[in-house]
Amino acid sequence: LPAKAGAPLRLRPVPGVRQDGDRLIAVRGGVLSLAPPMVDVVPLFVQGGDVDYRVGNLHTEGSVEVRGDVQQGFAVVATHDVHVVGAVLDATITAGARTIVDQGVLGDHARVTTAGDLYCRHATAATLHAGGKVTFGDGASHCRALGEHIVAATGRGAVFGGELRARASIVVRTAGTGQGARTLLAVGDVSDLEAAAVRDALADQK
């Protein structure tokens, strides 16, 4: 069957790409960043091991890949994507786009703030804020998570303790525990003031 003509592709000019007819040509080395209508090539900094006292905190324009752990007390800040191959251990991640943590985000002082989607395999006692979707590959315990959507539907898919606050939806396989770990799931108003009111109401029920 003949197809209808598609809508013209409209791209916003960006520093890392130039358009030559129907072709997009990178004008600098880096990694592809897709945020329609923007297509860009942004710089990539690769840290070959842990972020610790040997290298200090990382601050970069573009994306960063950490091929190790982010150790306690250290920070990784990037204007685009952050990818941590290891774990975030009582450390801080701040990203202007996506954040991927292949292992865990662990500790009371662990905090991840990302403008886009956030993925981590598991999290314990951490604070996670995402402008997009928060996805747990296995589960989360005693965390505070905020995002457009929150998903824990693979692996154990278990969340217990703490609170999950989403603007649109929460999908988990298991919430809470048989031993009574209080677990708050909230969809809709995710303001700090609203969350504090809910916590106070639950405390009054004890």
C-alpha positions in Angstrom: 0.0 0.0 0.0 1.3 3.5 -0.8 2.3 5.4 2.3 1.3 8.9 3.1 4.1 11.5 3.1 5.6 11.9 6.5 6.0 15.2 8.3 9.2 17.1 7.5 12.0 16.5 10.0 12.9 19.7 11.7 16.1 19.8 13.7 17.3 22.5 16.0 20.9 23.7 15.3 23.3 22.4 17.9 27.1 23.0 18.3 28.2 19.4 17.8 26.5 18.6 14.5 26.1 20.3 11.1 23.5 19.4 8.5 24.5 18.8 4.9 21.4 18.1 2.9 19.9 14.9 4.3 23.1 14.1 6.2 24.1 15.0 9.8 27.8 15.3 10.3 29.5 15.4 13.6 31.9 18.3 14.0 33.6 17.1 17.1 34.4 13.8 18.8 32.1 12.5 21.5 28.9 10.5 22.0 25.5 10.8 20.3 22.9 12.7 22.4 19.3 12.4 21.2 16.7 14.8 22.5 14.3 15.5 19.6 14.3 17.8 17.9 17.9 18.2 19.0 20.6 15.8 17.8 24.0 16.5 19.2 27.5 15.1 19.7 28.7 15.9 23.1 32.2 15.3 24.7 32.7 12.1 26.7 35.2 11.9 29.6 36.1 8.4 30.7 37.4 7.7 34.2 39.2 4.4 34.0 38.6 3.4 37.7 37.0 4.6 40.9 36.3 8.2 41.7 38.2 8.5 45.0 41.1 10.5 46.6 43.4 9.7 43.7 41.2 11.7 41.2 38.9 13.8 43.3 35.5 15.0 42.3 34.6 15.1 38.6 33.0 18.1 36.9 32.6 18.0 33.1 30.9 19.7 30.2 29.4 16.8 28.3 29.0 13.1 29.4 31.1 11.1 31.8 31.7 7.3 32.2 33.1 5.9 35.4 34.5 2.4 35.0 34.5 1.8 38.7 32.7 3.0 41.8 32.0 6.5 43.0 33.4 6.3 46.6 32.0 7.8 49.8 31.9 11.6 49.9 32.8 12.2 46.2 30.7 13.7 43.5 30.3 13.4 39.7 28.7 16.3 37.9 28.0 16.4 34.1 26.0 18.6 31.8 24.8 15.5 29.9 24.8 11.7 30.6 26.5 9.9 33.5 27.2 6.2 33.4 28.7 4.4 36.4 29.8 0.9 35.7 30.1 0.1 39.4 28.2 1.5 42.4 27.5 4.9 44.0 28.6 4.5 47.6 27.4 7.4 49.8 28.3 9.7 47.0 26.6 12.3 44.7 25.7 12.2 41.0 24.3 15.2 39.2 23.5 14.9 35.4 21.9 17.2 32.9 20.5 14.2 30.9 20.4 10.5 31.7 22.0 8.6 34.6 22.8 4.9 34.5 24.3 3.0 37.5 25.0 -0.6 36.6 25.2 -1.7 40.2 23.7 -0.1 43.3 23.2 3.4 44.8 23.9 2.7 48.5 23.9 4.7 51.7 22.1 7.5 53.6 24.2 10.1 51.9 23.9 8.7 48.4 22.1 11.1 46.1 21.4 11.0 42.4 19.8 14.0 40.6 19.2 13.7 36.9 17.2 15.8 34.4 16.3 12.7 32.3 15.8 9.0 33.1 17.6 7.2 35.9 18.4 3.5 36.0 20.1 1.6 38.8 20.2 -2.1 39.5 19.2 -1.6 43.1 19.3 1.1 45.8 19.4 1.2 49.6 18.7 4.2 51.8 19.4 6.6 48.9 17.7 9.7 47.5 16.9 9.6 43.8 15.4 12.5 41.8 14.7 12.2 38.1 13.0 14.4 35.6 12.0 11.3 33.7 11.6 7.7 34.6 13.2 5.9 37.6 13.9 2.3 36.9 15.2 -0.3 39.4 16.6 -3.4 37.8 16.1 -5.5 40.9 14.5 -3.4 43.7 14.9 -0.7 46.3 14.9 -0.6 50.1 14.3 2.4 52.4 14.9 5.0 49.6 13.3 8.3 48.7 12.6 8.3 44.9 10.9 10.9 42.8 10.2 10.8 39.1 7.7 11.0 36.3 7.3 7.2 36.4 8.8 4.7 38.8 9.3 1.1 37.7 10.6 -2.0 39.5 9.2 -4.8 37.3 12.3 -7.1 36.7 14.3 -9.3 39.0 12.7 -9.4 42.4 10.9 -6.1 41.6 10.6 -5.5 45.3 10.4 -2.1 47.1 10.1 -1.7 50.8 10.6 1.0 53.3 11.0 4.7 52.4 8.8 6.4 49.8 8.3 6.4 46.0 6.6 9.5 44.6 5.7 9.7 40.9 3.9 12.3 38.8 2.3 9.8 36.5 2.7 6.1 37.5 4.3 3.5 39.8 4.8 -0.1 38.7 6.3 -2.6 41.1 6.1 -6.4 41.6 6.1 -6.3 45.4 5.7 -3.4 47.8 6.3 -3.6 51.6 7.2 -6.7 53.6 5.4 -9.1 55.8 7.3 -7.8 58.8 5.6 -4.4 58.3 8.2 -2.1 56.7 6.2 1.0 56.1 6.3 1.8 52.4 4.7 4.9 50.9 3.7 5.0 47.2 2.3 8.3 46.0 1.2 9.3 42.5 0.1 12.8 41.5 1.2 15.6 43.8 4.9 14.9 44.6 5.7 18.2 46.3 7.9 18.1 49.4 5.1 19.8 51.3 2.5 17.2 50.3 5.0 14.4 51.1 5.6 15.8 54.6 1.8 16.0 55.2 1.4 12.3 54.2 4.3 11.3 56.5 2.7 13.2 59.4 -0.7 11.6 58.8 0.9 8.1 58.8 2.8 8.9 62.0 -0.5 9.9 63.7 -1.9 6.4 62.8 0.8 4.6 64.9 
